[in-house]
Amino acid sequence: MMTGAQAAHCGSVSAISLGLPVSTAIPEAKGTLPKALFVGKAPISGKLKQRLVNEIESITMLALARSANTGLADGKLIPEVLVIGLKLTAKATGIPNEVIDLIAGQRKSGIVFVCVRDVPFEGSTREECAFAVRRAIPGRAGHTPIYQVYAGDWQPAGEAQLELAGSTIDELWASLCSQTILGTPEVENLDARIIRHTEIARLESEVDKLTRDHQRVKNPAQRNEIYAKLHKAKAQLAKLREA
């Protein structure tokens, strides 16, 4: 049986540390994915090449989940789910959305990205990770899908967990998207819940901006106009949170 030391890892993170079945773990010797693997398949901008060089220290395949090694039924849409670690350099400022979009766009598989970084913490450094997925923006039935990278919050690497849930590979992918974006393995009404989550985040940002604008602006007419917008945004936010 494979152990944590034998499994491929990104920083200290491996399939084993994430709580995934040993059967899905990629051996250390097979985990490294050269950056060049993702550059030659499609034309990419010089800026994106620079991001790959400057912000990504390494790319590692951590886990592969198929019906054969999970006991789940085959999916109709998703053949397999990959878990890929992205070790970020000190130059990276956040989730490398463009790199994730490049890699995920080249495969039909579902891919959960585990972004790993070292950050200053209490006079030392600590390792953090955040999950990210690329999936079609919901609510556009009948249209050409538009894809977006969704990411969860940064958390201590040792606390990061993924759960294999569902009865098919399609359901597993939906659950992993839900875990990444919403923090729960539930797959019921996933698109509707993602839309609500995205709208709440947008309104929270708008309320924050309008609050600062209202405090800064001195002109009474402008203050009243901003206050009206702020009141409306707060009401919409409260209604969404209650739903």
C-alpha positions as CSV (number, residue, x, y, z in Angstrom):
1,M,0.0,0.0,0.0
2,M,1.3,3.5,-0.9
3,T,2.2,5.8,2.0
4,G,2.3,9.6,2.1
5,A,6.0,9.5,1.5
6,Q,5.6,7.4,-1.6
7,A,2.8,9.5,-3.1
8,A,3.4,12.5,-5.4
9,H,3.3,15.7,-3.4
10,C,3.1,19.5,-4.0
11,G,4.9,21.0,-1.1
12,S,3.6,18.8,1.8
13,V,0.3,18.2,0.1
14,S,-0.4,14.8,-1.4
15,A,-3.5,12.7,-2.2
16,I,-3.0,11.0,1.2
17,S,-2.8,14.3,3.1
18,L,-6.0,15.5,1.3
19,G,-7.8,12.4,2.6
20,L,-8.3,10.8,-0.8
21,P,-8.2,7.0,-1.2
22,V,-4.8,5.5,-1.6
23,S,-6.0,3.9,-4.8
24,T,-6.2,7.3,-6.5
25,A,-2.8,8.6,-5.4
26,I,-0.1,9.0,-8.1
27,P,3.3,7.6,-7.2
28,E,6.1,10.1,-6.6
29,A,8.1,8.9,-9.6
30,K,5.2,9.7,-12.0
31,G,3.8,12.9,-10.5
32,T,6.0,15.6,-12.1
33,L,4.4,17.4,-15.1
34,P,6.8,19.6,-17.1
35,K,5.5,23.1,-17.8
36,A,6.4,22.6,-21.5
37,L,3.7,19.9,-21.6
38,F,1.1,22.6,-21.6
39,V,2.8,25.2,-23.8
40,G,3.1,23.5,-27.1
41,K,-0.5,22.4,-27.6
42,A,-2.0,25.9,-28.3
43,P,-0.6,29.3,-29.0
44,I,-0.3,31.3,-25.8
45,S,0.7,34.9,-25.1
46,G,4.1,36.0,-24.0
47,K,2.6,37.3,-20.8
48,L,1.1,33.9,-20.0
49,K,4.5,32.2,-20.7
50,Q,6.1,34.7,-18.3
51,R,3.5,33.8,-15.6
52,L,4.2,30.1,-16.0
53,V,7.9,30.8,-15.6
54,N,7.8,33.4,-12.8
55,E,4.7,32.3,-10.7
56,I,4.6,28.5,-11.0
57,E,7.5,26.6,-9.3
58,S,6.2,23.2,-10.3
59,I,3.2,21.2,-11.5
60,T,2.4,17.8,-10.0
61,M,-0.2,15.2,-10.7
62,L,-1.4,14.2,-7.2
63,A,-4.4,12.0,-7.9
64,L,-6.5,10.4,-10.6
65,A,-10.0,9.2,-9.9
66,R,-11.7,6.9,-12.4
67,S,-14.5,4.3,-12.1
68,A,-11.8,1.6,-12.0
69,N,-10.1,2.9,-8.8
70,T,-13.0,4.5,-7.0
71,G,-15.8,2.0,-7.4
72,L,-18.0,4.8,-8.8
73,A,-20.0,4.3,-12.0
74,D,-18.7,5.8,-15.3
75,G,-19.8,9.4,-16.0
76,K,-21.6,10.4,-19.1
77,L,-19.8,13.8,-19.4
78,I,-16.6,13.5,-17.4
79,P,-14.3,10.5,-18.0
80,E,-12.1,11.0,-15.0
81,V,-11.1,13.6,-12.3
82,L,-7.5,14.7,-11.9
83,V,-6.1,16.5,-8.9
84,I,-3.1,18.7,-9.9
85,G,-0.9,20.6,-7.5
86,L,0.5,24.0,-8.5
87,K,3.4,25.1,-6.3
88,L,3.5,28.9,-6.5
89,T,6.6,31.0,-6.3
90,A,7.1,34.0,-4.0
91,K,6.3,36.2,-7.1
92,A,2.7,34.8,-7.4
93,T,0.1,37.2,-6.0
94,G,-2.9,34.9,-5.9
95,I,-4.6,32.1,-7.7
96,P,-3.0,31.8,-11.2
97,N,-6.3,31.9,-13.1
98,E,-4.8,32.1,-16.5
99,V,-2.5,29.1,-15.9
100,I,-5.4,27.1,-14.6
101,D,-7.5,28.1,-17.6
102,L,-4.7,27.0,-20.0
103,I,-4.2,23.6,-18.4
104,A,-7.9,22.7,-17.8
105,G,-8.8,23.8,-21.3
106,Q,-6.6,21.1,-22.8
107,R,-8.4,18.1,-21.3
108,K,-11.9,16.7,-21.1
109,S,-11.2,15.5,-17.6
110,G,-12.5,17.4,-14.5
111,I,-9.5,18.9,-12.8
112,V,-9.2,20.1,-9.2
113,F,-6.2,22.4,-8.8
114,V,-4.4,22.5,-5.4
115,C,-2.6,25.8,-5.3
116,V,0.2,25.7,-2.6
117,R,2.2,28.7,-1.4
118,D,4.4,29.7,1.5
119,V,3.4,32.9,3.3
120,P,4.9,34.9,6.3
121,F,3.2,33.9,9.5
122,E,4.1,35.0,13.1
123,G,7.7,35.7,12.3
124,S,8.2,32.5,10.2
125,T,6.4,31.0,7.2
126,R,3.5,28.6,6.8
127,E,2.2,26.6,3.9
128,E,-1.3,27.4,2.7
129,C,-3.4,25.9,-0.1
130,A,-6.5,26.8,-2.0
131,F,-8.6,24.6,-4.3
132,A,-9.6,25.9,-7.8
133,V,-11.7,24.5,-10.6
134,R,-12.6,25.6,-14.2
135,R,-16.2,25.1,-15.1
136,A,-18.8,26.6,-17.4
137,I,-20.6,29.6,-16.0
138,P,-24.1,28.4,-15.1
139,G,-27.3,29.9,-16.5
140,R,-26.5,29.9,-20.2
141,A,-28.4,26.8,-21.5
142,G,-28.3,26.6,-25.3
143,H,-25.3,29.0,-25.6
144,T,-21.7,28.2,-26.2
145,P,-20.3,27.6,-22.8
146,I,-18.1,30.3,-21.2
147,Y,-15.7,29.0,-18.7
148,Q,-14.5,30.6,-15.4
149,V,-12.0,29.7,-12.8
150,Y,-13.6,29.5,-9.3
151,A,-11.4,29.3,-6.2
152,G,-11.9,28.6,-2.5
153,D,-10.3,30.4,0.4
154,W,-6.7,29.9,1.4
155,Q,-6.3,27.6,4.4
156,P,-3.4,25.9,6.3
157,A,-2.1,23.1,4.0
158,G,-2.4,20.5,6.7
159,E,-6.2,21.2,7.1
160,A,-7.1,21.0,3.4
161,Q,-9.3,18.0,2.6
162,L,-11.2,16.7,-0.4
163,E,-14.0,14.1,-0.2
164,L,-14.9,11.6,-2.8
165,A,-18.7,11.8,-2.9
166,G,-21.4,10.8,-5.4
167,S,-22.3,7.5,-7.2
168,T,-20.8,8.4,-10.6
169,I,-17.7,10.2,-11.9
170,D,-20.0,13.0,-13.1
171,E,-21.4,13.4,-9.6
172,L,-17.9,13.2,-8.1
173,W,-16.8,16.1,-10.3
174,A,-19.9,18.1,-9.3
175,S,-19.2,17.4,-5.6
176,L,-15.6,18.5,-5.9
177,C,-16.7,21.7,-7.6
178,S,-19.2,22.3,-4.8
179,Q,-16.4,21.6,-2.2
180,T,-14.1,24.0,-3.9
181,I,-16.6,26.9,-4.5
182,L,-19.1,26.4,-1.7
183,G,-17.3,24.4,0.9
184,T,-19.8,21.5,0.9
185,P,-20.0,18.2,-1.0
186,E,-23.7,18.6,-1.7
187,V,-24.5,18.6,-5.5
188,E,-28.3,19.4,-5.4
189,N,-29.1,22.6,-7.4
190,L,-25.4,23.2,-7.8
191,D,-25.6,25.8,-10.6
192,A,-28.3,27.8,-8.8
193,R,-26.2,27.7,-5.6
194,I,-23.1,28.9,-7.5
195,I,-25.1,31.8,-9.1
196,R,-26.3,32.8,-5.6
197,H,-22.8,32.5,-4.2
198,T,-21.3,34.7,-7.0
199,E,-24.0,37.3,-6.6
200,I,-23.5,37.5,-2.9
201,A,-19.8,38.0,-3.4
202,R,-20.5,40.7,-6.0
203,L,-22.9,42.5,-3.7
204,E,-20.5,42.3,-0.7
205,S,-17.9,44.0,-2.8
206,E,-20.3,46.6,-4.0
207,V,-21.5,47.4,-0.5
208,D,-17.9,47.7,0.7
209,K,-17.1,50.1,-2.2
210,L,-20.2,52.2,-1.7
211,T,-19.6,52.5,2.0
212,R,-16.1,53.9,1.4
213,D,-17.5,56.2,-1.3
214,H,-20.2,57.5,1.1
215,Q,-17.6,58.2,3.8
216,R,-15.3,60.0,1.4
217,V,-17.7,62.2,-0.7
218,K,-18.6,65.6,0.8
219,N,-21.2,66.9,-1.8
220,P,-24.7,66.3,-0.2
221,A,-26.4,65.4,-3.5
222,Q,-23.7,62.9,-4.3
223,R,-23.8,61.4,-0.8
224,N,-27.6,61.0,-1.1
225,E,-27.2,59.2,-4.5
226,I,-24.6,56.9,-3.1
227,Y,-26.6,56.2,0.0
228,A,-29.6,55.2,-2.1
229,K,-27.4,52.7,-4.1
230,L,-25.9,51.4,-0.8
231,H,-29.4,50.9,0.7
232,K,-30.5,49.0,-2.4
233,A,-27.4,46.8,-2.5
234,K,-27.7,46.0,1.3
235,A,-31.4,45.0,0.8
236,Q,-30.5,42.7,-2.1
237,L,-27.7,41.2,-0.1
238,A,-29.9,40.5,2.9
239,K,-32.6,38.9,0.7
240,L,-30.1,36.6,-0.9
241,R,-28.6,35.6,2.4
242,E,-32.0,34.7,3.7
243,A,-32.9,32.6,0.7
